[in-house]
Amino acid sequence: MESVQKPAREPARVRILDAAHELMLTVGLARATTKEIAKAAGCSEAALYKHFASKEDLFIRVLAERLPRLGPLLTSLAAEPGRHTLEENLTEIARQAALFYEQSFPIAASLYAETQLKRRHDDAMRQMGMGPHKPIEGLDAYLRAEQDAGRIRADADTFAAASLLLGACAQRAFAYDATPEGVRPPLDTFARRLARTLLAGVTA
């Protein structure tokens, strides 16, 4: 009789990230303690700290590894301007940014209810060279690269353009929950319209 082989268990780090992501989404960052995360991951709290230096570190890794990869997209585009059309690139940036903010907002929102917790997380992110300003800087770098390549007007304010696009994507994450329908604008249509509107302001 053949023995039934049990499926391999996910590595502890993967289980911890999955558990942290789920708890941060359901109960919020403030209430997702390392003890509860470790319990949900099926490991000890000591094992959690073997992989992550702090809850802040774990939060950053959840943003980087479990949410849409906005940062790597911006970095790759800035390194290779001229790849695809501006409209295609900005539409994909808007799409990924809207998804990122839609998924990260429920996780981070509870920070604003606890001043000390937010300050601790802000300090930790600064020490790690991270923060909510990074996507704006990344998009600004991409737009400046396209400006240098001659695809964006020389007098266009790339930082303002980056702030406008990402600000609109962040706004979409929570602005429509209170409407009678509670439905956000369709993602692909939203991203395409946003890209085209921004392009009208930065190209000849």
C-alpha positions in Angstrom: 0.0 0.0 0.0 1.4 3.3 -1.0 1.8 6.0 1.7 0.2 9.3 1.1 2.7 12.0 1.1 1.7 15.1 3.1 2.2 18.4 1.3 5.3 20.3 2.4 4.7 23.0 4.9 5.4 26.5 3.9 8.6 28.0 5.5 8.1 29.9 8.7 8.9 33.2 7.2 6.2 32.8 4.5 3.7 31.7 7.1 4.5 34.7 9.3 4.1 37.1 6.4 0.8 35.5 5.3 -0.5 35.6 8.9 0.6 39.2 9.4 -1.0 40.3 6.1 -4.3 38.6 7.0 -4.4 40.0 10.6 -3.4 43.5 9.5 -6.2 43.5 7.0 -8.9 42.2 9.4 -8.0 43.8 12.7 -5.7 46.6 11.7 -2.0 47.2 12.3 -2.5 48.5 15.9 -4.3 45.4 17.1 -2.2 42.8 15.1 0.3 41.9 17.9 3.4 39.8 17.2 2.0 37.2 19.6 -1.2 36.9 17.6 0.7 36.9 14.3 3.0 34.1 15.6 0.0 32.1 16.8 -1.8 32.4 13.5 1.4 31.4 11.7 1.8 28.3 13.9 5.1 29.3 15.4 6.5 30.9 18.6 7.0 34.6 19.0 10.7 33.9 19.4 10.7 32.3 16.0 9.0 35.4 14.5 11.8 37.5 15.8 14.4 35.3 14.2 13.0 36.5 10.8 11.9 40.0 11.6 13.6 42.5 13.9 10.3 44.2 15.0 6.7 44.6 14.2 7.6 47.6 12.2 10.0 45.5 10.1 7.3 43.0 9.6 4.9 45.7 8.5 7.4 47.0 5.9 8.0 43.5 4.6 4.2 42.9 4.2 4.0 46.1 2.2 6.9 45.1 0.0 6.1 41.4 -0.5 2.4 40.9 -0.1 1.0 44.0 -1.9 1.3 45.1 -5.5 5.0 45.8 -6.3 4.8 49.6 -7.0 8.4 50.4 -6.0 10.1 47.8 -8.3 7.9 48.9 -11.2 8.9 52.6 -10.8 12.6 51.7 -10.4 12.6 49.6 -13.6 10.9 52.2 -15.6 13.2 55.0 -14.4 16.2 52.8 -15.4 14.9 52.3 -18.9 12.9 55.4 -20.1 11.4 55.1 -23.6 10.2 51.5 -23.0 6.6 51.3 -24.2 4.5 54.5 -24.7 4.1 57.1 -22.0 0.4 56.3 -21.8 1.0 52.6 -21.4 3.6 53.2 -18.6 1.5 55.8 -16.7 -1.6 53.6 -17.0 0.2 50.6 -15.5 1.7 52.8 -12.8 -1.7 54.2 -12.0 -3.2 50.7 -12.0 -0.5 49.3 -9.6 -0.6 52.4 -7.4 -4.4 52.2 -7.1 -4.2 48.5 -6.1 -1.4 49.2 -3.7 -3.3 52.0 -1.8 -6.5 50.0 -1.9 -4.8 47.1 -0.2 -2.5 49.1 2.2 -5.0 51.6 3.4 -7.0 49.2 5.6 -3.7 48.0 7.1 -2.2 51.4 7.9 -5.4 53.3 8.8 -5.3 52.3 12.4 -2.0 54.0 12.8 -3.7 57.4 12.7 -5.8 56.5 15.7 -2.8 55.9 18.0 -0.3 58.8 17.9 2.5 57.0 19.7 2.2 53.9 17.5 2.3 56.1 14.4 5.4 57.9 15.7 7.2 54.6 16.3 6.4 53.3 12.9 7.4 56.6 11.3 10.7 56.5 13.1 11.3 52.9 12.1 10.5 53.6 8.4 12.9 56.6 8.4 15.7 54.3 9.8 14.9 51.8 7.0 14.9 54.4 4.3 11.2 53.7 3.7 8.0 55.8 3.9 4.9 56.9 2.0 6.9 59.6 0.2 9.0 56.9 -1.6 6.5 56.2 -4.4 6.3 59.9 -5.2 10.1 60.1 -5.4 10.1 57.0 -7.5 7.5 58.3 -10.0 9.2 61.7 -10.1 12.5 60.0 -11.0 10.8 58.1 -13.8 9.1 61.3 -15.2 12.4 63.1 -15.0 14.1 60.3 -17.0 11.4 60.6 -19.6 11.9 64.3 -19.6 15.6 63.9 -20.2 14.7 61.5 -23.1 12.5 64.3 -24.6 9.2 62.6 -24.2 8.0 65.1 -21.5 8.1 68.8 -21.8 11.2 70.4 -20.4 9.2 72.9 -18.4 6.9 70.2 -16.9 6.9 70.0 -13.1 7.5 66.3 -12.7 7.2 66.3 -8.9 3.8 67.9 -9.0 2.7 65.5 -11.7 3.9 62.5 -9.6 2.1 63.9 -6.6 -1.1 64.4 -8.5 -1.2 60.9 -10.0 -0.4 59.0 -6.8 -2.6 61.3 -4.8 -5.6 60.4 -7.0 -4.8 56.7 -6.6 -4.6 57.1 -2.8 -7.9 59.0 -2.8 -9.6 56.2 -4.7 -8.7 53.8 -1.9 -11.2 55.4 0.6 -13.2 58.2 -1.1 -16.0 55.9 -2.3 -16.8 53.8 0.7 -19.3 56.3 2.0 -21.2 56.6 -1.3 -24.6 54.9 -1.5 -23.2 52.3 -3.9 -19.9 51.9 -2.0 -18.2 51.1 -5.3 -14.9 52.5 -6.5 -14.4 53.5 -10.2 -13.4 50.5 -12.3 -9.7 50.0 -11.9 -8.7 49.8 -15.6 -10.9 52.7 -16.7 -9.7 54.8 -13.8 -6.0 54.2 -14.5 -6.4 54.9 -18.2 -8.3 58.1 -17.7 -5.8 59.3 -15.1 -2.8 58.6 -17.3 -4.4 60.4 -20.2 -5.3 63.5 -18.1 -1.8 63.7 -16.6 -0.2 63.3 -20.1 -2.2 66.3 -21.3 -0.4 68.4 -18.8 3.2 67.3 -19.3 3.5 66.7 -23.0 3.5 69.1 -25.9 
